[in-house]
Amino acid sequence: QVQLVESGGGLVQPGGSLRLSCAASGSRFSLYSLGWYRQAPEKQRDLVARITRFRVTAYADSVKGRFTISRDNAKNTVYLQMNNLKPEDTADYYCNAADDFLRQDYWGQGTQVTVSS
């Protein structure tokens, strides 16, 4: 069973930055498509950013130009650099790994991000 562990969340003022990290167990990390999702209270979980095993990236319109997803296969880690944070970015952020070959989908436990003055 693959385990994903997120870190880096916290409280930040509007306009500030945070970098989320998600470390994965196992040996198939380089094959995964990886994503960050977020869920605000009483709202559905939405895709924030995604990066394929070929490092092709995609972003939600609301974060384009502010967030950057990246991966380090040597460290089994995916990152989400979040700049110019806004109060509407406040949510629990979840890491996702999709193994398209094995058709398995894995989730982390989430890390909370609060943007407030």
PADOGU-528740 format. One record per residue (C-alpha): residue number from 0; z, x, y; residue in three letters; chain. Coordinates in nm, 4 decimals, m for minus. Layout:
<rs>
   kemar          z          x          y   domi   kolmi
     NUM          Z          X          Y    ALA       A
...
</rs>
This chain:
<rs>
   kemar          z          x          y   domi   kolmi
       0     0.0000     0.0000     0.0000    GLN       A
       1    m0.1052     0.1413     0.3353    VAL       A
       2     0.1651     0.1425     0.6026    GLN       A
       3     0.0913     0.1362     0.9740    LEU       A
       4     0.3640     0.2294     1.2209    VAL       A
       5     0.3148     0.1659     1.5916    GLU       A
       6     0.5026     0.3385     1.8705    SER       A
       7     0.4821     0.3890     2.2443    GLY       A
       8     0.5567     0.0434     2.3764    GLY       A
       9     0.8055    m0.0255     2.6496    GLY       A
      10     0.8628    m0.1515     2.9998    LEU       A
      11     0.6274    m0.0323     3.2724    VAL       A
      12     0.5588    m0.1353     3.6297    GLN       A
      13     0.2263    m0.2869     3.7305    PRO       A
      14    m0.0296    m0.0129     3.7821    GLY       A
      15     0.1451     0.2128     3.5348    GLY       A
      16     0.0262     0.3609     3.2063    SER       A
      17     0.1334     0.3683     2.8445    LEU       A
      18    m0.0125     0.5221     2.5326    ARG       A
      19     0.0347     0.3415     2.2060    LEU       A
      20     0.0116     0.5261     1.8765    SER       A
      21    m0.0352     0.3950     1.5252    CYS       A
      22     0.0209     0.6282     1.2331    ALA       A
      23    m0.1137     0.5339     0.8924    ALA       A
      24    m0.0191     0.6422     0.5443    SER       A
      25    m0.2682     0.7227     0.2710    GLY       A
      26    m0.5817     0.9268     0.2301    SER       A
      27    m0.8549     0.6812     0.3317    ARG       A
      28    m0.7852     0.6725     0.7057    PHE       A
      29    m1.1189     0.8251     0.8043    SER       A
      30    m1.2991     0.5363     0.6328    LEU       A
      31    m1.1167     0.2627     0.8221    TYR       A
      32    m1.2313     0.0552     1.1123    SER       A
      33    m0.9271     0.0474     1.3408    LEU       A
      34    m0.8180    m0.1968     1.6022    GLY       A
      35    m0.5498    m0.2938     1.8467    TRP       A
      36    m0.4621    m0.6587     1.8904    TYR       A
      37    m0.2061    m0.8275     2.1104    ARG       A
      38    m0.0138    m1.1499     2.1038    GLN       A
      39     0.1685    m1.2980     2.3995    ALA       A
      40     0.4404    m1.5589     2.3460    PRO       A
      41     0.2994    m1.8886     2.2244    GLU       A
      42    m0.0539    m1.7522     2.2242    LYS       A
      43    m0.2898    m1.6431     1.9498    GLN       A
      44    m0.3390    m1.2841     1.8483    ARG       A
      45    m0.6474    m1.1437     2.0213    ASP       A
      46    m0.8525    m0.8301     1.9784    LEU       A
      47    m0.7969    m0.5706     2.2501    VAL       A
      48    m1.0056    m0.2781     2.1272    ALA       A
      49    m1.1690    m0.1551     1.8112    ARG       A
      50    m1.3136     0.1742     1.6873    ILE       A
      51    m1.5294     0.2144     1.3790    THR       A
      52    m1.5285     0.5073     1.1379    ARG       A
      53    m1.8318     0.6307     1.3336    PHE       A
      54    m1.6219     0.6129     1.6545    ARG       A
      55    m1.8183     0.3255     1.8009    VAL       A
      56    m1.5822     0.1382     2.0320    THR       A
      57    m1.5574    m0.2166     2.1615    ALA       A
      58    m1.3195    m0.3749     2.4114    TYR       A
      59    m1.2084    m0.7140     2.5283    ALA       A
      60    m1.3513    m0.7902     2.8705    ASP       A
      61    m1.0028    m0.8120     3.0169    SER       A
      62    m0.9269    m0.4455     2.9414    VAL       A
      63    m1.2638    m0.2772     2.9908    LYS       A
      64    m1.2348     0.0187     3.2229    GLY       A
      65    m0.8562     0.0293     3.1868    ARG       A
      66    m0.7894     0.0834     2.8154    PHE       A
      67    m0.9298     0.3490     2.5851    THR       A
      68    m0.9070     0.3509     2.2066    ILE       A
      69    m0.9367     0.6760     2.0152    SER       A
      70    m0.8656     0.8119     1.6697    ARG       A
      71    m0.7537     1.1394     1.5200    ASP       A
      72    m0.8459     1.1419     1.1541    ASN       A
      73    m0.6631     1.4709     1.0970    ALA       A
      74    m0.3400     1.3020     1.2031    LYS       A
      75    m0.4137     0.9590     1.0514    ASN       A
      76    m0.3474     0.8125     1.3938    THR       A
      77    m0.5172     0.5710     1.6299    VAL       A
      78    m0.4277     0.5545     1.9967    TYR       A
      79    m0.4572     0.3062     2.2782    LEU       A
      80    m0.4380     0.4555     2.6249    GLN       A
      81    m0.3560     0.1801     2.8709    MET       A
      82    m0.3970     0.2459     3.2420    ASN       A
      83    m0.3574     0.0266     3.5482    ASN       A
      84    m0.1434    m0.2144     3.3514    LEU       A
      85    m0.1066    m0.5691     3.4734    LYS       A
      86     0.1598    m0.8320     3.4066    PRO       A
      87    m0.0913    m1.0239     3.1966    GLU       A
      88    m0.1054    m0.7278     2.9575    ASP       A
      89     0.2493    m0.8117     2.8504    THR       A
      90     0.2454    m0.8830     2.4757    ALA       A
      91     0.3286    m0.7514     2.1336    ASP       A
      92     0.0603    m0.5021     2.0350    TYR       A
      93    m0.0443    m0.4688     1.6723    TYR       A
      94    m0.2445    m0.2031     1.4949    CYS       A
      95    m0.5009    m0.3084     1.2349    ASN       A
      96    m0.6886    m0.1054     0.9755    ALA       A
      97    m0.9786    m0.2507     0.7837    ALA       A
      98    m1.1045    m0.0850     0.4697    ASP       A
      99    m1.4480    m0.2409     0.4363    ASP       A
     100    m1.5145    m0.0637     0.1081    PHE       A
     101    m1.2081    m0.2015    m0.0652    LEU       A
     102    m1.2054    m0.5178     0.1468    ARG       A
     103    m0.8430    m0.4621     0.2403    GLN       A
     104    m0.6833    m0.5371     0.5735    ASP       A
     105    m0.3595    m0.3811     0.6968    TYR       A
     106    m0.1284    m0.4569     0.9904    TRP       A
     107     0.1539    m0.2755     1.1610    GLY       A
     108     0.4794    m0.4378     1.2627    GLN       A
     109     0.3944    m0.4407     1.6330    GLY       A
     110     0.5252    m0.2762     1.9452    THR       A
     111     0.6256    m0.4608     2.2586    GLN       A
     112     0.4674    m0.3914     2.5954    VAL       A
     113     0.6178    m0.5445     2.9073    THR       A
     114     0.4549    m0.5013     3.2461    VAL       A
     115     0.6902    m0.6074     3.5205    SER       A
     116     0.8300    m0.4905     3.8496    SER       A
</rs>
